[in-house]
């Protein structure tokens, strides 16, 4: 998060913004669950825009994390 988002956290304007974002995400999820064709079209558009020769290259490469956080 940006420092602006952190600074707004816990304030009334920050809480209102978070609620608007949560509602937008929730209502979008409902739209997707109710319309499988929309999901199919979105996936097709994603693959088209990504391109046929796309190769995922992780930012961290193939190295292990700096710490063993799972133990």
N, CA, C and O atoms as CSV, one atom per row, in Angstrom:
chain,resi,resn,atom,element,x,y,z
A,1,UNK,N,N,0.824,-1.173,0.000
A,1,UNK,CA,C,0.000,0.000,0.000
A,1,UNK,C,C,0.879,1.251,0.000
A,1,UNK,O,O,2.016,1.244,0.471
A,2,UNK,N,N,0.322,2.294,-0.532
A,2,UNK,CA,C,1.026,3.568,-0.519
A,2,UNK,C,C,0.909,4.202,0.862
A,2,UNK,O,O,0.073,3.797,1.670
A,3,UNK,N,N,1.746,5.192,1.127
A,3,UNK,CA,C,1.665,5.867,2.423
A,3,UNK,C,C,0.331,6.592,2.565
A,3,UNK,O,O,-0.176,6.767,3.673
A,4,UNK,N,N,-0.236,7.015,1.423
A,4,UNK,CA,C,-1.524,7.697,1.479
A,4,UNK,C,C,-2.622,6.752,1.968
A,4,UNK,O,O,-3.469,7.143,2.771
A,5,UNK,N,N,-2.607,5.511,1.483
A,5,UNK,CA,C,-3.605,4.528,1.917
A,5,UNK,C,C,-3.429,4.199,3.391
A,5,UNK,O,O,-4.407,4.066,4.127
A,6,UNK,N,N,-2.187,4.071,3.815
A,6,UNK,CA,C,-1.913,3.780,5.228
A,6,UNK,C,C,-2.364,4.944,6.104
A,6,UNK,O,O,-2.955,4.734,7.164
A,7,UNK,N,N,-2.087,6.165,5.665
A,7,UNK,CA,C,-2.473,7.339,6.449
A,7,UNK,C,C,-3.991,7.463,6.565
A,7,UNK,O,O,-4.495,7.949,7.578
A,8,UNK,N,N,-4.725,7.027,5.536
A,8,UNK,CA,C,-6.184,7.113,5.566
A,8,UNK,C,C,-6.815,5.996,6.392
A,8,UNK,O,O,-7.979,6.090,6.782
A,9,UNK,N,N,-6.050,4.946,6.658
A,9,UNK,CA,C,-6.581,3.824,7.428
A,9,UNK,C,C,-7.035,4.265,8.812
A,9,UNK,O,O,-6.340,5.015,9.498
A,10,UNK,N,N,-8.213,3.789,9.214
A,10,UNK,CA,C,-8.729,4.138,10.528
A,10,UNK,C,C,-9.481,5.452,10.572
A,10,UNK,O,O,-10.058,5.802,11.601
A,11,UNK,N,N,-9.482,6.184,9.468
A,11,UNK,CA,C,-10.239,7.438,9.421
A,11,UNK,C,C,-11.584,7.174,8.751
A,11,UNK,O,O,-11.770,6.141,8.107
A,12,UNK,N,N,-12.507,8.096,8.902
A,12,UNK,CA,C,-13.829,7.888,8.295
A,12,UNK,C,C,-13.742,7.843,6.770
A,12,UNK,O,O,-14.422,7.035,6.137
A,13,UNK,N,N,-12.920,8.696,6.179
A,13,UNK,CA,C,-12.797,8.690,4.720
A,13,UNK,C,C,-12.117,7.408,4.243
A,13,UNK,O,O,-12.470,6.870,3.194
A,14,UNK,N,N,-11.146,6.921,5.010
A,14,UNK,CA,C,-10.491,5.662,4.668
A,14,UNK,C,C,-11.450,4.491,4.748
A,14,UNK,O,O,-11.456,3.625,3.873
A,15,UNK,N,N,-12.265,4.462,5.804
A,15,UNK,CA,C,-13.243,3.384,5.958
A,15,UNK,C,C,-14.290,3.423,4.855
A,15,UNK,O,O,-14.696,2.379,4.345
A,16,UNK,N,N,-14.728,4.619,4.487
A,16,UNK,CA,C,-15.708,4.744,3.403
A,16,UNK,C,C,-15.121,4.244,2.082
A,16,UNK,O,O,-15.789,3.549,1.316
A,17,UNK,N,N,-13.883,4.600,1.831
A,17,UNK,CA,C,-13.222,4.145,0.611
A,17,UNK,C,C,-13.073,2.638,0.566
A,17,UNK,O,O,-13.275,2.018,-0.478
A,18,UNK,N,N,-12.721,2.051,1.695
A,18,UNK,CA,C,-12.584,0.591,1.764
A,18,UNK,C,C,-13.930,-0.094,1.534
A,18,UNK,O,O,-13.993,-1.131,0.874
A,19,UNK,N,N,-15.001,0.478,2.072
A,19,UNK,CA,C,-16.333,-0.103,1.882
A,19,UNK,C,C,-16.760,-0.027,0.415
A,19,UNK,O,O,-17.349,-0.974,-0.107
A,20,UNK,N,N,-16.470,1.081,-0.246
A,20,UNK,CA,C,-16.793,1.206,-1.669
A,20,UNK,C,C,-16.014,0.160,-2.469
A,20,UNK,O,O,-16.573,-0.488,-3.353
A,21,UNK,N,N,-14.738,-0.003,-2.164
A,21,UNK,CA,C,-13.921,-0.993,-2.865
A,21,UNK,C,C,-14.438,-2.406,-2.612
A,21,UNK,O,O,-14.526,-3.207,-3.542
A,22,UNK,N,N,-14.781,-2.718,-1.365
A,22,UNK,CA,C,-15.291,-4.047,-1.025
A,22,UNK,C,C,-16.603,-4.334,-1.746
A,22,UNK,O,O,-16.815,-5.443,-2.236
A,23,UNK,N,N,-17.476,-3.344,-1.812
A,23,UNK,CA,C,-18.752,-3.522,-2.519
A,23,UNK,C,C,-18.520,-3.740,-4.013
A,23,UNK,O,O,-19.166,-4.590,-4.625
A,24,UNK,N,N,-17.611,-2.984,-4.593
A,24,UNK,CA,C,-17.327,-3.137,-6.021
A,24,UNK,C,C,-16.782,-4.531,-6.317
A,24,UNK,O,O,-17.198,-5.168,-7.285
A,25,UNK,N,N,-15.855,-5.006,-5.488
A,25,UNK,CA,C,-15.301,-6.346,-5.684
A,25,UNK,C,C,-16.367,-7.418,-5.492
A,25,UNK,O,O,-16.436,-8.371,-6.268
A,26,UNK,N,N,-17.189,-7.269,-4.474
A,26,UNK,CA,C,-18.235,-8.253,-4.185
A,26,UNK,C,C,-19.263,-8.322,-5.306
A,26,UNK,O,O,-19.632,-9.409,-5.749
A,27,UNK,N,N,-19.721,-7.171,-5.759
A,27,UNK,CA,C,-20.728,-7.152,-6.819
A,27,UNK,C,C,-20.165,-7.664,-8.142
A,27,UNK,O,O,-20.884,-8.288,-8.923
A,28,UNK,N,N,-18.892,-7.405,-8.395
A,28,UNK,CA,C,-18.253,-7.950,-9.590
A,28,UNK,C,C,-18.181,-9.465,-9.504
A,28,UNK,O,O,-18.440,-10.155,-10.490
A,29,UNK,N,N,-17.831,-9.992,-8.332
A,29,UNK,CA,C,-17.783,-11.445,-8.146
A,29,UNK,C,C,-19.157,-12.065,-8.379
A,29,UNK,O,O,-19.259,-13.114,-9.015
A,30,UNK,N,N,-20.205,-11.436,-7.877
A,30,UNK,CA,C,-21.568,-11.942,-8.092
A,30,UNK,C,C,-21.890,-11.966,-9.586
A,30,UNK,O,O,-22.431,-12.951,-10.090
A,31,UNK,N,N,-21.559,-10.888,-10.290
A,31,UNK,CA,C,-21.792,-10.845,-11.739
A,31,UNK,C,C,-21.088,-12.002,-12.439
A,31,UNK,O,O,-21.657,-12.628,-13.332
A,32,UNK,N,N,-19.861,-12.286,-12.039
A,32,UNK,CA,C,-19.095,-13.361,-12.669
A,32,UNK,C,C,-19.679,-14.732,-12.341
A,32,UNK,O,O,-19.751,-15.596,-13.215
A,33,UNK,N,N,-20.094,-14.941,-11.099
A,33,UNK,CA,C,-20.705,-16.219,-10.724
A,33,UNK,C,C,-22.013,-16.455,-11.474
A,33,UNK,O,O,-22.337,-17.592,-11.815
A,34,UNK,N,N,-22.754,-15.401,-11.730
A,34,UNK,CA,C,-24.055,-15.528,-12.375
A,34,UNK,C,C,-23.978,-15.600,-13.899
A,34,UNK,O,O,-24.977,-15.912,-14.548
A,35,UNK,N,N,-22.821,-15.318,-14.478
A,35,UNK,CA,C,-22.709,-15.275,-15.939
A,35,UNK,C,C,-21.444,-15.991,-16.411
A,35,UNK,O,O,-20.422,-15.345,-16.645
A,36,UNK,N,N,-21.500,-17.330,-16.556
A,36,UNK,CA,C,-20.323,-18.078,-17.002
A,36,UNK,C,C,-19.804,-17.631,-18.372
A,36,UNK,O,O,-18.605,-17.715,-18.638
A,37,UNK,N,N,-20.701,-17.157,-19.239
A,37,UNK,CA,C,-20.249,-16.673,-20.551
A,37,UNK,C,C,-19.355,-15.446,-20.414
A,37,UNK,O,O,-18.410,-15.275,-21.184
A,38,UNK,N,N,-19.648,-14.599,-19.443
A,38,UNK,CA,C,-18.816,-13.422,-19.195
A,38,UNK,C,C,-17.414,-13.842,-18.753
A,38,UNK,O,O,-16.421,-13.242,-19.165
A,39,UNK,N,N,-17.342,-14.866,-17.920
A,39,UNK,CA,C,-16.040,-15.382,-17.480
A,39,UNK,C,C,-15.271,-15.930,-18.675
A,39,UNK,O,O,-14.076,-15.678,-18.822
A,40,UNK,N,N,-15.962,-16.679,-19.524
A,40,UNK,CA,C,-15.319,-17.246,-20.712
A,40,UNK,C,C,-14.777,-16.141,-21.618
A,40,UNK,O,O,-13.645,-16.223,-22.095
A,41,UNK,N,N,-15.589,-15.108,-21.851
A,41,UNK,CA,C,-15.150,-13.991,-22.695
A,41,UNK,C,C,-13.961,-13.260,-22.072
A,41,UNK,O,O,-13.033,-12.863,-22.777
A,42,UNK,N,N,-13.992,-13.086,-20.766
A,42,UNK,CA,C,-12.886,-12.401,-20.081
A,42,UNK,C,C,-11.601,-13.202,-20.210
A,42,UNK,O,O,-10.535,-12.635,-20.453
A,43,UNK,N,N,-11.695,-14.523,-20.047
A,43,UNK,CA,C,-10.503,-15.371,-20.196
A,43,UNK,C,C,-9.958,-15.305,-21.612
A,43,UNK,O,O,-8.747,-15.218,-21.817
A,44,UNK,N,N,-10.862,-15.348,-22.595
A,44,UNK,CA,C,-10.430,-15.261,-23.992
A,44,UNK,C,C,-9.739,-13.931,-24.275
A,44,UNK,O,O,-8.707,-13.899,-24.945
A,45,UNK,N,N,-10.296,-12.843,-23.772
A,45,UNK,CA,C,-9.675,-11.533,-23.973
A,45,UNK,C,C,-8.319,-11.459,-23.282
A,45,UNK,O,O,-7.370,-10.898,-23.831
A,46,UNK,N,N,-8.223,-12.022,-22.079
A,46,UNK,CA,C,-6.958,-12.025,-21.348
A,46,UNK,C,C,-5.877,-12.749,-22.142
A,46,UNK,O,O,-4.765,-12.244,-22.296
A,47,UNK,N,N,-6.213,-13.942,-22.647
A,47,UNK,CA,C,-5.239,-14.715,-23.421
A,47,UNK,C,C,-4.850,-13.960,-24.689
A,47,UNK,O,O,-3.679,-13.947,-25.069
A,48,UNK,N,N,-5.822,-13.336,-25.343
A,48,UNK,CA,C,-5.544,-12.577,-26.567
A,48,UNK,C,C,-4.609,-11.403,-26.287
A,48,UNK,O,O,-3.640,-11.195,-27.018
A,49,UNK,N,N,-4.890,-10.642,-25.240
A,49,UNK,CA,C,-4.054,-9.477,-24.913
A,49,UNK,C,C,-2.668,-9.882,-24.410
A,49,UNK,O,O,-1.679,-9.193,-24.656
A,50,UNK,N,N,-2.615,-11.007,-23.704
A,50,UNK,CA,C,-1.345,-11.491,-23.170
A,50,UNK,C,C,-0.423,-11.923,-24.294
A,50,UNK,O,O,0.793,-11.754,-24.202
A,51,UNK,N,N,-0.990,-12.477,-25.348
A,51,UNK,CA,C,-0.207,-12.899,-26.495
A,51,UNK,C,C,0.140,-14.375,-26.431
A,51,UNK,O,O,0.237,-14.959,-25.352
A,52,UNK,N,N,0.325,-14.966,-27.594
A,52,UNK,CA,C,0.578,-16.406,-27.691
A,52,UNK,C,C,1.958,-16.793,-27.171
A,52,UNK,O,O,2.142,-17.914,-26.696
A,53,UNK,N,N,2.911,-15.904,-27.249
A,53,UNK,CA,C,4.285,-16.235,-26.860
A,53,UNK,C,C,4.628,-15.787,-25.447
A,53,UNK,O,O,5.803,-15.654,-25.106
A,54,UNK,N,N,3.611,-15.554,-24.625
A,54,UNK,CA,C,3.847,-15.098,-23.257
A,54,UNK,C,C,4.569,-16.166,-22.451
A,54,UNK,O,O,4.228,-17.347,-22.511
A,55,UNK,N,N,5.569,-15.735,-21.698
A,55,UNK,CA,C,6.274,-16.627,-20.782
A,55,UNK,C,C,6.382,-15.909,-19.445
A,55,UNK,O,O,6.914,-14.802,-19.365
A,56,UNK,N,N,5.874,-16.546,-18.404
A,56,UNK,CA,C,5.911,-15.942,-17.072
A,56,UNK,C,C,7.324,-16.001,-16.522
A,56,UNK,O,O,7.943,-17.065,-16.498
A,57,UNK,N,N,7.832,-14.867,-16.082
A,57,UNK,CA,C,9.149,-14.785,-15.452
A,57,UNK,C,C,8.949,-14.135,-14.087
A,57,UNK,O,O,8.709,-12.930,-14.011
A,58,UNK,N,N,9.045,-14.914,-13.006
A,58,UNK,CA,C,8.815,-14.348,-11.681
A,58,UNK,C,C,9.866,-13.302,-11.324
A,58,UNK,O,O,11.026,-13.410,-11.723
A,59,UNK,N,N,9.452,-12.296,-10.572
A,59,UNK,CA,C,10.368,-11.222,-10.187
A,59,UNK,C,C,11.524,-11.735,-9.344
A,59,UNK,O,O,12.643,-11.233,-9.451
A,60,UNK,N,N,11.262,-12.729,-8.510
A,60,UNK,CA,C,12.307,-13.253,-7.633
A,60,UNK,C,C,13.151,-14.334,-8.289
A,60,UNK,O,O,14.116,-14.805,-7.686
A,61,UNK,N,N,12.819,-14.732,-9.485
A,61,UNK,CA,C,13.560,-15.794,-10.134
A,61,UNK,C,C,13.234,-17.131,-9.499
A,61,UNK,O,O,12.126,-17.331,-9.001
A,62,UNK,N,N,14.188,-18.044,-9.513
A,62,UNK,CA,C,13.934,-19.376,-8.967
A,62,UNK,C,C,14.606,-19.583,-7.613
A,62,UNK,O,O,14.770,-20.722,-7.175
A,63,UNK,N,N,14.990,-18.514,-6.956
A,63,UNK,CA,C,15.656,-18.644,-5.660
A,63,UNK,C,C,14.645,-18.796,-4.530
A,63,UNK,O,O,13.480,-18.421,-4.660
A,64,UNK,N,N,15.109,-19.344,-3.441
A,64,UNK,CA,C,14.259,-19.552,-2.269
A,64,UNK,C,C,14.061,-18.230,-1.523
A,64,UNK,O,O,14.869,-17.313,-1.670
A,65,UNK,N,N,12.988,-18.125,-0.722
A,65,UNK,CA,C,12.796,-16.916,0.083
A,65,UNK,C,C,13.959,-16.689,1.045
A,65,UNK,O,O,14.678,-17.622,1.403
A,66,UNK,N,N,14.125,-15.454,1.450
A,66,UNK,CA,C,15.240,-15.101,2.335
A,66,UNK,C,C,15.083,-15.692,3.729
A,66,UNK,O,O,16.061,-15.801,4.468
A,67,UNK,N,N,13.877,-16.069,4.092
A,67,UNK,CA,C,13.675,-16.672,5.407
A,67,UNK,C,C,12.709,-17.840,5.292
A,67,UNK,O,O,11.932,-17.933,4.342
A,68,UNK,N,N,12.771,-18.724,6.270
A,68,UNK,CA,C,11.922,-19.907,6.273
A,68,UNK,C,C,10.678,-19.596,7.091
A,68,UNK,O,O,10.611,-19.922,8.277
A,69,UNK,N,N,9.698,-18.967,6.463
A,69,UNK,CA,C,8.530,-18.475,7.183
A,69,UNK,C,C,7.461,-19.542,7.404
A,69,UNK,O,O,6.465,-19.268,8.074
A,70,UNK,N,N,7.629,-20.717,6.875
A,70,UNK,CA,C,6.618,-21.761,7.053
A,70,UNK,C,C,6.899,-22.658,8.249
A,70,UNK,O,O,6.068,-23.506,8.576
A,71,UNK,N,N,8.007,-22.506,8.893
A,71,UNK,CA,C,8.331,-23.328,10.074
A,71,UNK,C,C,8.259,-22.521,11.339
A,71,UNK,O,O,8.500,-23.051,12.424
